[in-house]
Amino acid sequence: ACAGAVCHRPWTPPWIAGSRPWVCAAWRMSIKKRIKPGKIEASPDGGALVVHFTTEITHLNEDGSPGHVEKVPESREVPVAKAMRGLRAEEIPALAQQVVDRCRYIPATKQKQVEHVLAKLHRSHSASPSRPENPPEGRERRGASCHAAGHSGGSERWAPAQPAGSTNGSSAVTAAGWRPADLLPRASVDRIEDYEEALYEDEMETKAVGAQKLLRLCTEVNNLEDISEHPTLLGVLSRELRENAKRSHELAVAITGIFLCLAHFTFFHPALTRHQCSDVTMRIVDYESKRRTVLHKELKLHQGQLAARGSAATDEERHKLVREEKRYRSILEQQDRLLLLCLLLLRDMAEDTGVEKRLVSQRLCSFLVQMLTRNSEDLVLHALGFLHKLTLFEQNKDQLVQSSDALSRLVDLAGHQNPELSALALRVCYNLSFDARGRCTFLTRTGLLGKLVQACQQASTRRTAFKLLYILSADAHLRNNIANQSPACISLALQVVVKSRESPVEADAAALCINLAADEACASELVRSDGFAKAAARGIQSADPLLLKVLRHVASHRNVRRRLFSMMRGSFNSDHGWLTEIVRLAASYSENPTVLVEAMGILAALECTSAEVPWVNLCDSGLLELLHRFLMIGFSEDDVLLECVILAGTLAMDPDFSPLMATSKIPRLLPELLAEKQDDGEIIVQLLFAIRCLLLRPETCDIVLQDTEAPGHVLDMLRDVAGQVPEARMQAIQAEADELLDVVVAVEGQQLGESRWTDQIRHFRFEQHNLEWCQRLRSSKDSPVEAPKAALHETRGGPSALGWADVGGLAERCWGGAGATLGGGGGGGGGGYRGGFGATTRGFDGYKSTRHR
């Protein structure tokens, strides 16, 4: 089982290994391999690039369908020591290109990362040109056990490279002919008992040497099973780490390295958990964090005392402070190495969900946040990787968003010079941005917007940055901050959309523009940008639904329309040619609801009269025929129908368009929809408004009252909703319906002929106002028990006690409330209601359709 766990090649079952060749070939055909590239880093000795990747082995079922998927982490080394000799900085890109071309495990997209690692190696070679050919035996190099653990960065599994002809799993041989494991004392697997006995000695140096020899054995993959199955060794190591980690740094590094070598393989996790290795490691992290806090306070105290003495301070005191600062930096470097090993060990152990929950309960998130302030890039990188994994869960995310200092530190790391580190910091911020508190903190208390603008200009971080900006712009009350703090962000998103060669355009940038266009301040900045007219024209010409949605949101802002018309003037060889193209676009894509709803939505958002929008000319281009077709029952989807109803209401308010409206079928189609779409509250509200606008025009008023059953449908609808819970949607419908009925009563009151609907409306309102009394009256007439009482009431109260009374003055009464009188001829010609056409508003208390907004 251990061999299967550590092997870097597909495991062959023993019953097949000795079979015939054709059996082996058949078994190979039942699997599929796929290489998934991972991190690229420098080797510990600096002479090669370590390329990490994961081999995904898909086992196929008998019918050829994919079954179990096995993921095997692996790595390969690419020697670059000879090529780095005498290499100049400007030659690094060419060398990176050669490495990418020759190594099949490095895709072309990783060339920038290869250049970054080569540049890091070039700087280290320049700083220390001489490198020992054969490092000395024993323990002469301080902190060697940390390097022997085989980790110099990356979240992938540790997997030693297997050179050609290698027969074991030890560390790779360097270009100079020695291995990093050779820095540790020589050890033999036959003397494990002796090394264990050394851990019982009183001297810390003897303990450390024994632990380092055990670590040397752990660098050989074949020895891991022997060490894990030893009856007492892991327990002794765990106890020594718990009791003596504070007394010997090298002992702590060696024992943590042993646990780390075992933790790379899930097979050994139960043994490590049984001996509480992760809990002991958390104690080390806790202790080192507290120790750093104490040392930092002491250093600040000494610096403050020296600054307070000023010129009176002696040279000896200054030299003492310099020594203290040097000691402080040395201790921090040791802590960084130890904490890096602890972090890698905890991350491997956290593959088990139960272990991860236990670590989180021990304040792991707060320790990781503290590690973000360290100077070691490797430690910060792995801390960010661990945080990225933990923030996928809500309870861990809640701990981070409550700390503004943690979010500020993440924002600072998002602008780091290391591209890998900055990209990972952005991904952690992206996970936290799904919390409303996190979004508010990012936009109001940090400078994240400026960092995101820079990240959008980098190819490696552009996609994550745009996704993060999209999430930040999701809250309507925070979009104004984007316009105030970073107008460059708005113009940058529009530039990316304009320069995009994809069709449709790049989704992340277009989605950001859609959110920004929904805010009036951001929409104003969008329209001021030079590329807005090009983006709008491209959306109309290519029928791009994303760009059309941006144009639709911009057109919905009343204060931005004037500049919108100015920017679009001349885009299609005329002042309003773009509107004509939108009508043609809707006609061409009548079978595509995604494009159609945006095209009709743009026209519906233009709540303008013919003085600003040539509605009559647009009808010549086919607008009226489109409305006839889309307003027919069952012809179009509800989203398209809603936009068409809103557009019909806009056209009904225009006095210049009323004659065309009267000759069309629209006044007869809208009441039919009122009876058909009573389940959709948004459509009902907009239908009621559109019918009310038709009633306010003399050209269409008689058509609605005489040729349709619109008031009857309204009364039936009010009877249906009378007993329902008065939620916001129902309140809006009732308010709009009451206003429509007021207009019907007022209009028929002016007419000399017989009223068709007034008596029904008054009868309905009387019943609604006296609902309980009317219900009691009906029940008394229907029930034989209540009949004698009803007769007694009629005898005592006369004939009018339970009947209608005083009906002579109903015509003079005001049944619609205050102001339900016919206004004096407003709105450009036709008789108006409540002050004429200009006082008409869409919806009720701002209740307006927000579908697809």
Buried (B, 14 or more C-beta within 10 A) or exposed (E): EBEEBBEBEBEBEEEEEEBEEEEBEEBEEEBEEEEEBBBBBBBBBBBBBBBBBBBBBBEBEEEEEEEEEEEBBBBBBBBBBEBBEEBEEEEBBEBBBEBBEEBEBBEEEBBBBBBBBBBBBBEBBEEEEEBEEEBEEEBEEEBBBBBBBBBBBBBBBBBBBBEEEEEEBBBBBBBBEBBBBBBBBEBEEEEBEEBBEBBEEEEBEBBBBBBBBBBBBBBBBBBBBBBBEBEEBBEBBBBBBBEBBBEBBBBBBBBBBBBBBBBBBEBBBEBBBEBBBBBBBBBBBBBBBEEBEEBEEEBEEBEEEBEEEEEEBEEEBEEEBEEBEEEBEEBBEBBBBBBBBBBBBBBBBBEBEEBBEBBBEBBBBBBBBBBBEBEBBBBBBBBBBBBBBBBEBEEBBBBBBEBBEBBBBBBBBBBBEBBBBBBBBBBBBBBBBBBEBBBBBBBEEBBBBBBBBEBBEBEBBBBBBBBBBBBBBBBEEBBBBBBEBBBEBBBBBBBBBBEBEEEBBBBBBBBBBBBBBBBBBBBBBBBBBEBBBBBBBBBBEBBBBBBBBBBBBBBBBEEBBEBBBEBBBEBBEBBBBBBBBBBBBBBEBBEBBBBBBBBBBBBBBBBBBBEEBBBBBBBEBBBBEBBBBBBBEEEBEBBBBBBBBBBBBBBBBBBBBBEBBBEBEBBBBBBBBBBBBBEBBBBBBBBBBBBBBBBBBBBBBBBBBEEBBBBBBBBBBBEEBBEEEEEEBBBBBBBBBBBBBBBBBBBBEEEEEEBBBBBBBBEBBBBEEEEEEEEEBEEBEEEEEBEEEBEEBBEEEEEEEBEEEEEEEBEEEEBBEEEBBBBEEBBBBBBBBBEBBEEBEBBBEEBBBEBEB
